[in-house]
Structures are given as C-alpha cells and as structure tokens.
Amino acid sequence: MGFTIASLWEAPAVNPVNHKAQSIPALNPLNVYGRVFFLSWWGFFVAFWSWYAFPPLLTHTIKKDLNLSQTEIANSNILALTSALIVRLLAGSACDRYGARWTFAGILLLGAVPTVLAGTATTHQGIVVLRFFVGIIGGSFIPCQVWTTGFFDKNVVGTANALAAGLGNAGSGVTYFLMPAIFDSLVQRQGLSETKAWRVAFVVPFILITVTAIVMILTCPDTPTGKWSSRSRDIQRHLDMRDTFFSAAATGVTKGGNASSIDSGGLCNDTIQLNSSRGQCHFTEAQAQEDDLLTAASWELVEKPTVKSSIKAVGTLPTLTLVVVYFCSFGTELCINSILGAYYARNFPTLGQTGSGNWAAMFGLLNAFFRPAGGIISDVIYRHTKSLWAKKALVHFLGIMMGIFLIIIGFDDPHSKPMMFGLMTGLAFSEEAANGACFALVPHVRPTSNGLITGVTGAAGNAGGIIFLLAARYSDHSADYPKVFWIIGVIVIAANLLVAWIRPIPKDQLGGR
C-alpha cells in the first residue's frame, strides 16, 4: 500500500485479523487511530518538555540563584536519567500486563507531581532530588512506542513508531525555546524576580501533562479491539482463526491445491509471528508452500509476562543488538541535550543564556524530521527487499556515521558558528535517524513480548546517556566537551561493528531462518 496525501486524514484500511491500521491518519484525531497516534506523540512531547525543562535555565539563572557548581549540575543530569532508566525497565512489563494506555497515563501523572514541585528547590540537594523524580516522566517513551505498535500494522509500524517518537523527542528542543521564553515573559511582563520566575515557569508543563493524561484515559481505547482486559478472549479468537485457516490451507495442499489461492480474508502480507504456547504449525509440503502460508497473515499476540518468557525474550543476541545500538544512539542524544547549551555558551559567549539555548534547541527540534526519516527509510527498504537484514544494516550504517560526526566535532572543536551548526546538523540526522531505524526493527523481535523488548531497549538508551554523562562528569575538567564528543564517537563506532554480524531476529522465532 503506497503512501498518499489523503491517507493523512482519511480513515485507514484495517487488517481484519489484528485490527491494526495500514496507514497513519496523523491529521485526523477524530478517527480512533489518528487520536491514539496524536496522543502517543503529544504525551511523549510534553513529557520530554518537562524532563528537559531544567537544562535551559540551569546554564545561568538556576545556577546563579542556588549557587550551583558545574559538578552539581552534572550530578543532577545523571540522576534525571537514572530514574527514567528504572521506569523504562518497569514500564515494558507493565505495558504487557496492563496495556500501554494506562501505563502511559500513570507515568505522566506520577511525573507531573515533581514537575510542579520543581520550584520548591532551594539547595543543590533539592535540585538533585527533584530532577530524579521528574525523570520518572522520561519512562513515557516505552508506552508511547508500545501503543503505536499495537495500533499500526507491519507495513507502517516503523514509520508510526519513528514519527511518534520523533515528534515527541522534539519536546527536548522546544523546551530550550519555551522555558527561557516563559521565564523572560514572567520577568519582563509580569514583573517577577528571576528567583520567582524560574520557579513559576514549571507550572506550565505541569498543566499540559495533567490534561494530556486525563484526555488519554477518557477518549482512547487500550487496543484496536477495545479493553486490555479482553485480550485473552481476543487471543483465543485469533488462535481459533489461525487454526481454522491453517487447517484449511493444509487440506488444500494435501489435495494438490495451491495454498496461495486460499482466501486469506484480506490478511496482510507479512511474516507470521506465532511464538505463543500453542506452538508452531508444521506442514509436509515443500518449504516454498510453507513460506506462502507464512506470508498470509500476521498475529502479534502479546502474552502476559512470566519469568520464563521474559528471560527467553531478553536473553537473545537480537535483543542484545537493539540494546547496544540504542545505548549508543539515544544515549548520545540524551548526553548532548544536557550539555549542548553549555557547550555553545562556552564556544560562543556572545549568545548568552537565551541565544545558546535557542541554538541548542535546534538539535532536539530536528527530531521531528530526522527520527521519522529513519523509520520511513527503514519501512521503504523493507517493503522493497522483504529483508530484516536490510533494516538492520541501515541501523548500523547510521550508527557509524554518527560516530564519525562525533569524532570530527571532538577533534575540531569548532569556534565558527557555520562549521559548528553544520556539523551538529549532520550529527543530528545520523543519530536521530538511527533511533527511528532501531525502533522500526524492534516490533519484529519477539512480538509476543513487545512491551518487554521495547522497555529493555528504551532503558538501554538511558543507560547510554548516564555513561556518556559520566564521561563528561569525569573528563579532565567538567567543561571539556570536545573530549567527551570524540570519546563517545569511538565507543559508538566500535559497538556497532561488534554487533553487526548478529541476525535481526532469533533463529527459533518463526521467520527467523
């Protein structure tokens, strides 16, 4: 199904078996698929805004008001990522157990409380504690991705995931514009002192987060078929349909019929992912006939997580690949988001707090274009090659390009604005597109444990951010940003090369041969 402009607002065609949309009505929130897509990216957008609301004001205003050292600021950056890592690990299993919608809304409401309390900090210890609890909201990325995966079919799921995450990640850029703008408005137009203004500014993201969570609860379903609690009945119905379909298919083959001629009821043309306890179907016909059957339908039946199934899902090399590449790509983004404003202020002191913040914002804002580009390119490649190896190769290519840009910036340490901003744009494309391409591959790996795989992969990104910020924290001196860049670049290239040989999905997964 090719892309058309009208698909952005028209009701999408729906897979009759799994009820997933086969196009993305991004401009139609009245349609349930469009509404889920909108609230997925918007919920993550306001979460990212809150999560990164501190750095734009830490460079000067909060640092001066609370007499913070650069080391104390670095510690607060690390703690904000640590809590998000913990929540992301827990959120994956929560999505598989309770559904993405309730997990999403719960994380938003939990994160809204420390957001509105941010202004109560009066010491550096207070900032560290509050940023740790505000970091909870960074875990919202996991239900964002699981929710879109649950509503969009394999032909567009890479694009849907990348677009939702890209628009959401743009919140990290918007916050660099909005928080200084809100602060300046409160000082210049409302007459508040700087000490009061930065504290009041945090009320704005609190209101948006709370309203978004409530709308999410009141207006959206858990799954395309309704409530999450009815999943067991839906799974049973799908399994019965599967058994009936394959029984008929096997009978047709036995009688000398052509399996491809059997009416599949409009089922999507993709690989069946059937890692359920019901086992896998085996046929005595030629392998080619089996492959025809494998492309006849697609069931992604999310199972209730158990210790055994979780270990099986996580303990595979393809999952390790996702963990490593996202550790590098999103870890780099989180680190850069935390230090870029200060790096610009150091190399271009005439920019000031607002100017350096505005330029740093561009790196995050480019997520709205570059992260979706990674998912779209991945889907296009997959549509033409039908090969997951091609999807995986794109991830590693972008990762290596990211490492090259990091090394160039680190060794050159540009003091020319055109050179610096040009290199940062190249880095933004390769890094953010790599994030999108990675999560275009995630839905193919152990789809019966999609939430868990998404959670582990997403948490790895936060782990990368923590490790890379520690590198910044313990460099020769706390503002040696160029050294941090090239060290990260070397790690990124080496890590991608080390896992490039691993197969895209487990060998024992149906379609993994």
Buried (B, 14 or more C-beta within 10 A) or exposed (E): BEBEEEBBBBBBBBBBBBBBBBBBBBBBBEBBBBBBBBBBBBBBBBBBBBBBBBBBBBBBBBBEBBEBEBEBBBBBBBBBBBBBBBBBBBBBBBBBBBBBBBBBBBBBBBBBBBBBBBBEBEEBEBBBBBBBBBBBBBBBBBBBBBBBBBBBBBBBBBBBBBBBBBBBBBBBBBBBBBBBBBBBEBBEEEEBEBBBBBBBBBEBBBEBBBEBBEBBBEEBBBBBBEEBEEBEEBBEEBBEBBEEBBEBBBEBBEEEEEBBEBEBEEBBEBBBBBBBEEEEBEBEBEEEBBBBBBBBBBBBBBBEBEEEBBEBBBEBEBBBBBBBBBBBBBBBBBBBBBBBBBBBBBBBEEBBBBBBBBBBBBBBBBBBBBBBBBBBBBBBBBEEEEEBEBBBBBBBBBBBBBBBBBBBBBEBBBEEEEEBBEBBBBBBBBBBBBBBBBBBBBBBBBBBBBBBBBBBBBBBBBBBBBBBBBBBBEBEEBBBBBBBBBBBBEBBBEBBEEBBEBBBBBEEBBBBE
